[in-house]
Amino acid sequence: MIKKKILKNVWLFVIMGLVYFVLEGIFRVISGESARQFNLEYITLQGHSSLWMMLVGGISGWLIGYINELRCLKNLKMIFITLIGCFIISSLELVSGAILNILLNFNLWDYSKYPINLLGQIELFHSIGWLFITPLTVCLDDALRAWIFDEGKAYSPLIPYKKLFTLK
């Protein structure tokens, strides 16, 4: 029983990490961050991320899913889950940035040119973006639990956003 639970959590962590990794690469293409980082004069269709971000994304996604599954928080409104998720992701990015970028000099990202940043590791614009990603993370967690582990049911990705904007 315990081995099965550990295996389930490892799978959720890995899948959430992979999704985060891919989405970051796509976002960097769409936003032009790849072109700016490599001083290119044109937009490139080449996005990039780091395997370290897969670790950060896996932890973030697993924690948000775990919070969503806690019995004591089952009746928590989506707005609060979203705010907690935003805080989790931003905190993990700050801590991982302090370790990977500042302490170890990996230079994976630098937000110091953005207004309202903290140590150049997190900044307001991206943190606000997590408000829109968190409900999707909740939906993905529920879908993975339904499809892979036969727990609960999967539902439309629009449901968490409907709950968020109607404050349910």
Order of alpha helices (4+ residues) and beta strands (2+ residues): alpha-alpha-alpha-alpha-beta-beta-alpha-alpha
